[in-house]
Amino acid sequence: MENLESLPFLLENYISSWIPIQNSNYFKFEILIDSQPQTCIILGFKNNEKLVFQGCISARLIQGSINVNASELLVNEWTSIYSCGTQGLLFFEASNSEFSIDYKTSINCKDSDQIQKILNSYPNVLQIISDTTGLIDIQNVLSTQNSIFQPRKYKIPQVSPDINICHEHNFRNFVSIPNFFPFWSLYTENNYKSGCIGSLVFPPQWTNYVEELKGSDGDKDLRIIVAGNKSSGKSTFARFLKNKLLNEPSAVYWLETDLGQPEMNVPGVIALHLLQNPNNLNIETVHITSTYKNIECVRAIGPQFINSANRKLENPVRTQTPSSSSTVLGSVYLGMVTPKENPELYINAISQMMNIYSDLIENVNGVLVVNTQGWTKGMGLDLLADVINLVLPSHYVQMCENSDTDLFFARQVFPTHTKIDMMTTVTGDYGLPHFSLLDTTSKTLDVVESSDSSDDTNSQLAHNKYGVSTYSKPNAKSRIHAHTIRNLSVVCHMYGKSPTGNWKFNVPLTHRLPIAIPFASVQIWICDNDIKQSQVLGLLNGSVVGVVAKYAEDTKKTRELEINNGWPDSNWEFCSLGIIKSVDSAKQIFYLLLAPNSFLRESNFIQLGFVKGPGPHENGIELPVETFIHGGVSDSVMRMNSTNTFESFFSDPLVVQKSNNLNDSPYLSIGTKKT
């Protein structure tokens, strides 16, 4: 490998400034995790170096300071990191740090001298392994998304007249390990596509804003609304703000009001979340060894769809354990991806979440970040004004394409204490393998947000500090549509995770046994569906529903199936999405497949409700057809066996009983009497 001084002309064209140097800043070696062999790599970074990558990995900081997507990695704590093709790629970026550390590093593996050399030579050191949580297997479920975590083209020819191709080939061979695909160039002089889709860039203004926010010690009740048009970088900035705030020992409340593309939960739901910083200040020794019993990640960094499997937080006053994915304080299921059909229900749900926040803020201090929808015209603007009236923000941030953009509202709409900031960004799009850079000075994409709006179908520009890159008029083949992101979220929600954090994509939905729910234990809401009651069972059969529950001693006892128009009231708690795999009208039983992370409180009295929202062509929630054929055994789709029978419970309230083997059976066992 030649010296870096011989590559100055290449570095200007690279999106990664970290360059592999043999026998210097990287070292690969084999390790055992739970007796399974795996390749591991140690990387040493100089200050301010960055490395762009795609893939599913677990990483931990050995020394120094390195962040991913504005989230600081924790020393000696493993983090799952998912850099995927639905957004600009993530990158490791080393901060300015010194060699001084107040803990020991113990190395117990072959060639320990090589690792020690990296620790002595580089202030920032990282360890990377292939992720073992199973998220990458989502590509086996959704075959149309088989390049989410793996580049379409990563192996490139070694022999080429273009020197960029030669170096890119060498760099990839040096550093890549299974499910870890680093990139250095977006293009070559001969227009050879490297397979990289572009990486995130956070404008300096965003960092300055967060630092100013942290310095406002006098304002203890921080409530920040982030608003903007579709594809303005609104959700990207809100995510950046959340990650930056969580780098400090603090808590962040996240109010999700974007039904179509939520950041922290499944689509069609208004929810309030509590996120807390897993700090690890009391570190004595960092062990680097060749054998690990298991790898437990304290958190996950990646696209929004991984958060759709978040669990209910049962005790928000008690500090969460770092490894917990329990964030949900309260949620309301609307079953639609836009509030335009029922704006009153939408505002009432947000009001309900703000009531929960007001009750909790006295016990758990934290910053409230409100993620809003991108609908800012007509009724959408009126709804945003209602959200402002409910939240009473201390800060309002509006994303704008340029400095001439007008504020959505007159100043009088805001509370007098609200500080208003216009956050400059640009109109952009998700990077895709189809994305073609036409300006040879362009390196990265600033904004990585998709859009539902038909107004965004015109040709657009994606600007950055290095130049301007253009692309042709977007179409169905060349952009990530909002419904694709929703599909990924719903699939992650329904397949779910085990309590140990492993994804269950290796267990097809068609192979999972449903639970039997008697008609007498269920109420049905058909929302605004215009259908005769005699046809409701046909509507429910094989459909996705929102499962809600009510806990009360006066729960109705009846043998009749109750069918209601509209939506349930606020006394009903959202549990999860569910699939009604079959309806047995003779036995009066629903066969229901619940999401693994559904929440049902232990109670002597519980009534379930199924909320059947609008259809997928009417802004409703859908499940991709691939999930019904994943597994390949058609008769298993119709197999409706259940471990529980309910003939003797038709007139009794439903009782929740936790499964004793949740790891092996990713569904709850409910509907049985306590013994």
N, C-alpha and C positions, 0 to 999 in steps of 0.2 A: 504494500500500500504506500503510495507516494505521500510526501509531506503536505500538510495543509497549505503551506505557502505557495505551492504550485497550482492551487485550485482557486485563486481569487475570482477569476472570471466565471467559474461555475457557481460559487456561493451566491452570487447575485441573482441567479436564476432558480435557486432552491427555496422551497417553502420550509425546509428544516435546516436550522443552523448547526445542529449537532451532527458531526461527521465521524463515522467510526474510524478509529485508529488502532491497528492491530497491536496487541500486547500493551495496550495503554488504557483506553477508556471503556472497554467492554470485555466480558468474559462469560462464555457459555460453559455449563457443566450439567451433569445428570443428577437428579435427585429422586427420592422416593416419597410419594404422598400416599399414605394409607397402603403401603406396599406396592403402589403402582408407579412405574418409572415415568418421569417427565423431564423435559428439558427446561432449564432455568437460565436466565441471563442477568448479569449485573451490569448496570450502566453508570458511568461517571460523567457528570455534567459540570462544565464551567458555569459561572454565573451568567444568567441571561440566555443561555443556549436553549433551543427548543427542538422537539422531535415530533413530527406529525405521524399518526398511525391510524390504522383501521383494525378492528378485531375485538375479541372478547378475552380479557386478561384479568389477572389479579396482580396487584402491585403493592409494595410497601416501601416506605422511605427508610433507608438505613442511616443516613445523616444528611444534614443540610436542610434546604427548603425547596420543594418542587410542588407546583400546582397543576391541576387538570381542570379545565373549564372553570377557572377561578376558584376551585376548591383546593385548599391546601391539603396535601397528603400528610398522614400522621406517622410519626416515627414508630416503627415496629408494629404497626397495625395494618393488616391486609385490607385492601379496598378493591371491590369489583369495579372494573372500568369497561364500559361498552361504547366503542367508537364505531358508529354505523353510518350506512349510506342514506339514511333519511334526513340527515343534516350535514353541515360542514363537519369534517373530521376533527376529533379532539387532538390535543397535543400536550406533551409534557413540557413544562417551562420552568427552568431553574431561576430562583430569585437570587438576590445578592445576599450571600451568607458567608460566614467565616468558618474556619475549621474547628473552633472551640465547641466541644460537646461535654455534657455533664453526665454521661453514661458510658458504660463499657461496651465493646463489640467483641463477641466471642465467635471465632471461626473454627468449625470442626468439619472439614471436608477435604477432599483431595485437591491438590494445587491451591492450598490456602494462601500461598505467597502471592499469586496473581490477584486474588481478591484484596489482600492487604495493600498491594501496590495501588489499586484503584482508590481505596479508602485514604491512602496517604497523599495521593496526587490530585484528587478532585474534591471540592467542598460539598458537592451534592451527589449522593449515590442512591441508586434505586435498584430494587430487585423485582423481576417480572417472571411470572409463570402463566401458562395457559389457564383460563378460567375453568373452574370445575363445577359451576352451579347449573350448567345445562341450558343457559339461555340461547346459546348458538343453535340449539336444536329446533328453534322456532322456524328455521329455514326448511326443516323437513315437513312442517305442517303447512306453511304457506309457500308452495313451490314457486310462485311468481315473485317471491322476495328472497331468492336464494343468493343474492349478493349483498344482503344487508350488512353482514359482518365480514364477508370475504370478498375481496376485489374481483371483478370479472376477469381482469387480466393482471396477474402479478408476476408470472414468469416471463421474462423478456430475453431476447437473444443476446448472447454474450459477445458475439462478433458483429460489429456494426461500425460504419464510418463515422457515426455520431458519437463523440466522446461522452456526451451526457448519458447515452444508453449504456455504455460500458461501465461507467461509474455507478449508475443506478443499479445495474445488475450485480456488481460487486458488493455494494453497500447492503443490498437485500440479502445476499447470501451470508454476509458476515453476521447480521443482527437478527433476522427474522427467526421466530420459533413458531410452533403450531399456534394458530389463532392470533398471532401478533404480526402485523404487516406494516412496517414503517415505510414512509414515502419521503422522497427528497425533491422530486420534480413533478410538475403538472404536465409538462410537454417536452418535446425535444425540437431541435432545429429542423428536423425533417418531418415535423408534425406527427411524430410517433406518440400515441397516447399512452401515458404511464399507468393509467388505471386509477389514479388519484382523483377524487371528486372535489377537492378544495377543502380548506380548513377554516375554522372560525377565527375571526379577528374581533377583539373588543376595543373600541375606540378609547383613547385616553380620557375623554370626557366622562365615560362611564365610571372609570376608576376614581377620578377626582370627585365625582358626585358621592360615591360610597364613602370615601374618606371624609368628606365634609359632613356626611350624615352621622358617621361614627363620632365626630367631634362635637355634635350637638348634645352635650351632656345635660343641658337644662331642660330638654324636651324628653320626658320619660315615656310619654304616651305617643309613640311613633306609629302612625297609620298611613301607609303609602299606597296610593292607587296608581297603577301603571296602565295607561290607555294609549290607543293608537289605532290607525287603520290596519286592515289586513296586510300582511307582508311588510310591516314597518319595523319589525324587530322587537315588537312589544313583549312577546313571551320570552324571547332570547334575553332581553334586558332584565325582565322579572326574575328569570332563572339565575342570571349573573348576580343580581342584587341579593337573592336568597343565599347563593353560595358564598359570596363575600361576607355577608353578615354572619354566616355559620362558621366562618374561620375564627371568630372570636368566641369566648365562652358565654354564649347567649342562646336565647330561644327565638324562633321565628314562627309566628302564626301565618298560615297561608290560606287565604280565602279564595276558593276556586269558583269563579262565576262564568267561565268560558265553557259552555256546554259541548261545543263541537270539537275543540282541541285542548282539553284540560291538561295541565302539567302534572297533577298529583293524584288523579283518580280516573276511573273509567268514564267515558263520555256519557252525557245525559244526566249527570249528577251535579248538584250544587253541594259543596263540602267545605268544611273547615278542618285544617290540619295543624298539628303542632310538631315542629321539627326542633330537635335539640342537638347541641354540639357534643360529639363523643370525644372529649379531650383525654389525653393520656400523659399527663404531666409527670407522673411518678414512674419513670422508666429507669431501671437500674442496669440492665444488660440486654443488648440486641444479639440474638443468637443466629448465626448463619451456619446451617448444617446441611448435610446431604440426605437426611431422613426427617420427615415430618409425619406425625400421627394423623393430623388433618389440618386443613386451612379454613379458618373461619373469618369471613370478611365482616368488618364493622359497619360498612355502608356500601352503597352502590352509586356510581356516577355514570350517567348515560342519557339516552333519549327519554322523552316523557312517557312512552308506553310501558316502560318497566315499572312505573309507579302505580299502574292500574291495579296491581295486586296488593296494595298496602292494606294493612289490617286496621281494625278498630283499636283505638287506644283506650284501654279499660280504666286506667287510673292516671289521668293527665296531671294530677298534682304531684305524684311521685315521679322523679326524674327517670326518663327512659334508660334502659340499658343501651349501650352503643350499637349493638348488633340488631336492635329491634327495627322492624319495618312497620311497626304499629304507629300510625300517625293520625288516624281519622278521629276527630273529636265529635263530629256530627255530620250527617249528610241527608239530603232529600233527593229522591229519585223522581225525575221528570220524564225520562224516557224519550227525549227528543234532543236534537243537536242544535236547535235554535229556539229562542223564546218567542218568536213572532206569533205562534199559534196560541200561546197562553201567557202573555206578559205578566198578568197579575200573579199567577202561580210562581213565576220566576222571581219576582220581587219579594213575594211572601217567603220563599225559601231562603233568600239572602238575608231577610230580616230575622228569620229563625236562627241562622248561623251567627249573626251579630249578637243576638241575645246570649247564645252560648259563650261567645268570646267575652262579652261584658261580665259574665259570671266568673269566668276563669282568670281574667287578667289580674284580678286582685291576688291570686295565689301563685301564678306563674307569669312573671314579667317577660315581655318579648315584643318584638317589632311585628306589626301586622302588615303583610304584603298582599295586595288584592290584585289578582290576575283577571283582567276583563276581556270581554269578547271583542273581536275586530269589526263588529257591525256598528258603524258610527254615522249612519244616515237615517233620516226619518225617525221611525220608532226606536231604532237602535240607539240613537243619540238621546232620546227621551229616557230610555232605560238606564243609560249611563248616568244621566242627571239624577235619577232615582237612587242609583248605587252611591253616588256622592252624598246625597242627603241621608242615606242610612249609615254610611261609614264615618262621615264627618272627618275627612282625612286631614292629617297634619301636613302631608306632602302629596302633591299631585304631579305626576310625570307624564308628559305627552310626547310620544315619539313623532318625529317630523322628518320629512325628506330633505328639507333645507331650512335655512334661517328665516325664510319669508312665510313659512306655514303659519296659518292663523290658529289661535286657540279655539277649541270646539265651542266653548261657552264664554259668555260675558263673565267678568270677575265676580259679579253679584251672585252667581250660582253657587260659588264656593263659600264655605265658612270664612269668617274674617281672618282666622289664624292659619289658614292653609297656605303653604308655600308652594308656588307653581314653578315648574321647570320644564323647558322644552329641550328634549334630548335628541340631538341631531343624529339621524341615521340615514340610510338610503333604501330604496326599494330593491329587494333582492329575491332570491329563490334558493331552494335546496340545490346543492350541487348534486349532479347525477353523472353516471358514466356517459350519458348522451351529451353532457355539457361540453361545449367546445370553446376554448379560449382563442380569441381572434387577435388580441393585443399581446404581443410577446413580452410586455413588461408586467403583465398582471400576475399576481401570485396567489391571492386569497380572496375569499368571499367574506363580506362583512356581515351579511344577514342570511339566516337560514330558516326561514319560516314559510310554510305553505299557506295557501289561500283557498277559501271556498267561493270567493266572489267572482262573479262573471265579469266584473269590471276589470279584473286583472288579466284578461286574456290578450291584451295588447303586448307588442314587443316591449321589453324592458332592458334596463342597463343595470349591471351590478358593479358599483364603484368600489375602489379601495385606494389606500394611500400610495399604492405603487402604479396605479393607472386605471384604465377602464376596460372591462371585458364585456362583450356583448354576446347575446345568443338570440336565436331566431324565435319567432312567435311560439309561446309554449303550447303544447298539446298534450293529449292523454299519454303519449309515449315518452314525453321528455320532461315531466315534472312529477313530483310526489304530490298527489292529490290529498285533500283532507280526509276523504273516505279511506284511503290507504292507511293513514296514521290511525284512524279510528279502528280499522280492522285489526291492526297490530295491538292496540290497547285492549280491545274486547277479547282477543285470543289470549293475551297474557293474563287477563283477569280470569277467564274461564279455566285455563289450564292450571294457573296458580303456582304457588310455591309451598314446599313443606315447611314446618316450623324451623328446620335447620337452614332454610334459605335456598334450597335446591329447587330449580324449576322442574315442572312435571310434563314437559313436552314429549317425553318418552312413553307416556301413558295416553294413548288416543282417547278422546271423549267417547268414541264408539265402544270402547272396551271398559268403560267405567260403569259400575252398577249404580242405578239411580236409587232414590229413596221413595217409598210409597207414602203419599199424603192423602188421607181421606177427604172427600168433599166437605165433610162436616167441619173440618179444621181450617177451611180456606174461605177467604173472601176474594172476589175478583173485581178489578177495576178495568174497564175497557177504554178509559180516557175519552178521546173524541172519535173513536172508531164508530162509524155508522154501520151497525150490524144488529141483526135481530138476536135476541137472547137465545133462541133455539140454535143459533149457529156459533155461539161463543166457544163451545168445546172444540169445534173444528178450527176456529181461529187460534186457539191455544196450542193445539196439537203440533208438536215439532217446532215450537216458536221460542224465542228469547223473551223472558219476562223479568221485570224487576221484582225481587222477593223482599217483602216488607214484613215486619212483625209487630205485634202489640202485646204487652205484658200487663195483665190486670186480672184480679180475682173475679171480676164480673164478666169475664170472657163468655161470649154467647155459646150456648150448647144447643145445637140444632142439627137435624139430619138433612137440611136443605142447603144446597149450594147458593150462596148469596152473590149476586152479580150487580155491580154498581156502575153507573156512568161517572165520568170525571176521574179525579185522582183522590188518593187517600188523604186524610187530614194529618195534622202535625203530630198526632199521637202515635203514628205508625213509624217505626224506625227502619231505614233501609239496611238490608243485610248484605245482598250481593245480587248480581245477575244470576239467572238460572235458566236451564233449558228443560222444557216439558217434553220429555222423550216420548211419552205416550199418555193417552187418556183412556182408562177402562171405565166406560159408562155403566157397564153391568155391575162391577164391584164398587163403583163410585170411588175410584182411586186415580190420583194423578201420580205419574212416575216422574220425579223431579231430579235433575242433576244440578246440584249447587256448586258454585265456585269454591275451591278449597279454602280460600281465605274469608269465607262468609262468616258473619258474626251473629250468633244467637245466644243471648244470655241464658244462663241456667235459671229456670223458673218453673213453678208448679202450674202456671197458667200461661199459655202462649197461643196466639192466633196468628196464622200466616196469611199473607195477602199476596196475590199475583197482580202486578200492574202491567197490563199490555198496552204499551204506547203505540204511537203511529208506526206504520210500516216503513221499510227502508226507503221507499220512493216518496215518502211524505215526511222526511227529516227525522225518521226514527232510528233505533239502534238495530244493527244487523250483525249476524255472525257469518263469516265467509264460508262458502259452500265446501271449501277444502277440509274444514274441520269435521264435516259429517262423513267424509270418505277417508280421512286420515286413519290408517290402520289396515285398510284394504280388505276387511272381512265384512261383506254386506249384511250377513245375517246377524252380526253383532249389533248393528244399528237397531234392529228390531228386538233384540234380546232385552226384556224388561224384568228380569228376575230381581228380587230384592231380598235382603237378609231380614227384613221386618215384615210382619203381617199386622193388619189393623182392624180385622173384622169386629173385634170386641171393643174398639175404641171410638166407634162412630159418634157417640154422643158425649164423649169425654174431651176435655181440653187437651191440646197437644203439649207434650212435655219434652224438654230438651235433655238429651243424654250425650255427654261427650264420648267420642270414640276413643278407645284405649290404644288404637293402633293407627293413628293419623298419618304416620310416616308412610306406611304401606298402602293405606286406603285413603286417597286424597279427597275424601268427602266426609261430611258429618253424618253420624248416625242419629237421626232424630225420629220422633214420633212414637217412642215407646214409653211405657209407664215406668216411673221410678220403682225400684224394688228394694 
